[in-house]
Amino acid sequence: MTDQIKLVLFDMDNVLCDYDRGRRVACLAELAGSTSEFVYKAIWESGFEFLGDSGALGAQAYLRGFGERIGYSLSLDEWVEARRCSMKADLAMLEVAGHLRGSVDIAVLTNNTTLVSDHIDTLLPELRPLFGSRIYTSAQFKATKPDPICYRLCVSELKAKPETVLFVDDLEANVAGAREAGLRAHHHTSVETFKQALSGYGLLEGY
C-alpha cells in the first residue's frame, strides 16, 4: 500500500489554514454599514456563495453580485482583504506538506471562486512555495465538492489516477465524495491524526 499513494490533495480552509468566516462576515458588514447577520444571509444563507464556488458565476459577475447583495459597491481589493484577514496559515500542517513534497506530489483543491486562486499570494502567501501552480478552486471545474465530478476533473488535470491520490478535508461529506470518486481520503481533525494516517501509508519516513 505504501507505494500506491503518488499525490496528496489538500483542502485549504481549516486544513492548511484556520478560516474564521465570522471575522470575514464582520469585516464585510463594517464596509457595507450593515450587520453580520444581514451579510451572512445575503451571501451564504441565500446560496449566492455556491454560485461562485461552482463556477456558475464568473469572477467579475460574482464580485459585482456580491456587492449588490450586501448593498455596497465592493471593490476587488476589499473582497480580497476581507478574505485575507479571516485566514491564518496552519504552520504545522504546512510543515507536513513540505515533508511530503520530498516523496509524493502535493496539490490543493478548495471549494471557492477563482478569485481565491487568482489572489492566493495575497490571501495565503505560504502556499505558493510549497504547491506552486497546483492550487485549484472548484469553480475552475464547474463543480463543487462533494460532487465526485469535482475530484475527478482535478485529478485528471493533475494527470494522476484516483486510486493513487490521498485527499484530506475537514468535512466528512467531502471525504465521502472523494471516496465515491475513487480516491483514498482522510477526515482531518488534527495534525496529529493526519500524521498517524500518513504513517499508515508509509509517507512519514524520516520525518
ZISULNOR-V309103 format. One record per helix or strand of 2 or more residues. SS is the DSSP state (helix for helix, strand for strand). FROM is the first residue (numbers start at 1). TO is the last residue. If there is no record, write none. Layout:
ss: [SS;SS]
from: [FROM;FROM]
to: [TO;TO]
//
This chain:
ss: [strand;strand;helix;helix;helix;helix;helix;strand;helix;strand;helix;helix;helix;strand;helix;helix;helix;strand;helix;strand;helix]
from: [7;17;21;36;48;59;76;87;91;105;114;120;128;135;138;148;162;165;172;184;191]
to: [10;19;32;45;53;70;84;89;100;110;118;123;131;137;141;157;164;169;180;187;200]
//
